[in-house]
Structure formats: structure tokens, C-alpha cells
Amino acid sequence: MSTTTRKRDDNVNRIHRTRWFMPAFSLFLGALMLGAFWIGDALAAGLGAFGVMVAVAALLFFGSRRSETIAGIGGPARDERWEKIDLHATAMAGGVLVITIIGAWLVEVARGGDGSPYTQLAAVGGLAYILSVAFLRWRS
């Protein structure tokens, strides 16, 4: 690994491991939600979504000092153990999402529909998995 790549990786990790990153990211997502709802003429729903994301940001920021679990989700107190927990949790969430998309697709098709948008979501998920396996195999 070159020193340039190592420096870039260190900078990315430094940003992600601050206690400000996840709360700020939550507020950013809340602002995106607010904007999307506002464009769709549903400002009240957008304000509600933004309020939920403000609450999530506050929980991550203030709760990380009192809870190891929240600190692990929020990022600043992560070590190898938390990296493994995060990897397993991501895999479990992905599995639940795949099962949900397949189930929704089956229901949509059984009702006489064409399976949209679940067909596209399943295709993107499957393609992402195949490309990820190929990339990680190539890297190892």
C-alpha cells in the first residue's frame, strides 16, 4: 500500500471516528428528507421526518457518552471488536432486506403485478453481491 493511500485512509477514518460524524450525517439526511417532502408538497411530513432525524442525531451525540452500544453505532469508540459486530450486523440487516424484497416481489406478482419496483431492487442487490464477491476475491 502506498503512503498516499495510507494517508487518505487515515483521513477518512479520522473523519468517521469523530463523535460529530454520525450526528451530522443524521442531520444531513434529515435535511434531504425535508427537501424531498417539500418538493413533493408535503412540508408537514418533511418537518416530521426532519424532527425524527434531529432526535436520532441528539441520541447519537449525547447517548454515546453513556452507552457503549450507542457509541459503537456512532463511531468514536470503535475497535476491532466493534468492527466485527458492525460487519455481522450489516450482514444480518442485508439478509433481512433480501428476504423482505423477495417476499414483497412474491406478493406483488401474486396480486397480478409485474413485480416492480421489487424486481429492480432484487436485481441491484444481486448484482452488487456478485460484484462485491468478485472484487473482494480479486483483492485477497
C-alpha positions in Angstrom: 0.0 0.0 0.0 1.4 3.4 -0.9 1.8 6.2 1.6 -0.7 8.3 -0.3 -3.3 5.6 0.0 -2.5 5.1 3.7 -2.8 8.9 4.4 -6.1 9.0 2.6 -7.4 6.1 4.6 -6.2 7.7 7.8 -8.0 10.9 6.9 -11.3 9.1 6.2 -11.0 7.1 9.4 -10.3 10.3 11.4 -13.5 11.9 10.0 -15.7 8.8 10.6 -14.4 8.3 14.1 -15.2 11.7 15.5 -18.3 11.9 17.7 -19.6 14.6 15.3 -19.8 12.5 12.2 -22.9 10.4 12.7 -25.0 13.1 14.3 -24.0 15.5 11.4 -24.8 12.8 8.9 -28.2 12.2 10.5 -28.9 15.9 10.3 -27.8 15.9 6.6 -30.2 13.0 5.9 -33.0 14.8 7.7 -32.4 17.9 5.5 -32.5 15.7 2.4 -35.8 14.2 3.6 -37.2 17.6 4.4 -36.3 18.8 0.9 -37.7 15.7 -0.8 -41.0 16.1 1.1 -41.1 19.8 0.4 -40.6 19.2 -3.3 -43.5 16.7 -3.1 -45.8 19.2 -1.5 -45.8 17.5 1.9 -43.9 20.0 4.0 -45.6 18.8 7.3 -44.4 15.3 6.7 -40.9 16.7 5.8 -40.8 18.6 9.1 -41.8 15.4 10.9 -39.0 13.4 9.2 -36.5 16.1 9.9 -37.6 16.2 13.6 -37.1 12.4 13.8 -33.6 12.8 12.4 -32.8 15.6 14.8 -33.8 13.2 17.6 -31.6 10.5 16.2 -28.7 13.0 16.0 -29.2 14.1 19.6 -29.4 10.4 20.8 -26.1 9.6 18.9 -24.3 12.7 20.2 -25.4 12.7 23.8 -26.1 9.0 24.3 -22.6 7.9 23.1 -21.1 9.1 26.4 -23.4 6.9 28.4 -23.9 3.8 26.3 -21.3 1.6 24.7 -23.9 0.4 22.1 -24.7 3.9 21.0 -21.0 4.8 21.0 -20.4 1.8 18.8 -23.1 2.8 16.4 -22.0 6.4 16.4 -18.4 5.5 15.7 -15.9 7.2 18.0 -15.2 4.3 20.3 -14.8 1.6 17.7 -12.1 -1.0 17.9 -11.6 -4.5 16.3 -14.5 -5.9 18.3 -16.9 -3.2 17.1 -15.7 -3.6 13.5 -16.7 -7.3 13.8 -20.0 -6.5 15.4 -20.7 -3.9 12.7 -19.8 -6.4 9.9 -22.1 -9.1 11.4 -24.9 -6.6 12.0 -24.6 -5.3 8.4 -24.8 -8.9 7.0 -27.9 -9.6 9.2 -29.6 -6.4 8.1 -28.8 -7.2 4.4 -30.2 -10.7 4.8 -33.5 -9.3 6.3 -33.6 -6.8 3.4 -33.2 -9.5 0.8 -35.9 -11.7 2.4 -38.2 -8.7 2.6 -37.6 -7.7 -1.1 -38.2 -11.3 -2.3 -41.4 -11.5 -0.2 -42.7 -8.2 -1.4 -41.9 -9.3 -5.0 -43.8 -12.6 -4.5 -46.8 -10.7 -3.1 -46.8 -8.2 -6.0 -46.6 -11.0 -8.6 -49.3 -13.0 -6.8 -51.6 -9.9 -7.0 -51.1 -9.8 -10.8 -48.5 -7.1 -10.8 -45.2 -7.1 -12.7 -43.1 -7.1 -9.6 -42.0 -3.5 -9.8 -40.1 -2.0 -8.0 -39.0 -5.1 -6.2 -37.6 -6.7 -9.4 -35.2 -3.8 -9.9 -34.2 -3.8 -6.2 -33.6 -7.5 -6.2 -31.5 -7.2 -9.4 -29.4 -4.4 -8.0 -28.9 -6.3 -4.8 -27.9 -9.5 -6.6 -25.6 -7.6 -8.9 -24.0 -5.7 -6.0 -23.4 -9.0 -4.2 -21.8 -10.7 -7.3 -19.5 -7.7 -8.0 -18.6 -7.5 -4.3 -17.6 -11.1 -4.2 -15.6 -10.8 -7.4 -13.8 -7.6 -6.1 -13.0 -9.0 -2.7 -11.7 -12.2 -4.2 -9.6 -10.2 -6.6 -8.2 -8.1 -3.7 -7.4 -11.1 -1.5 
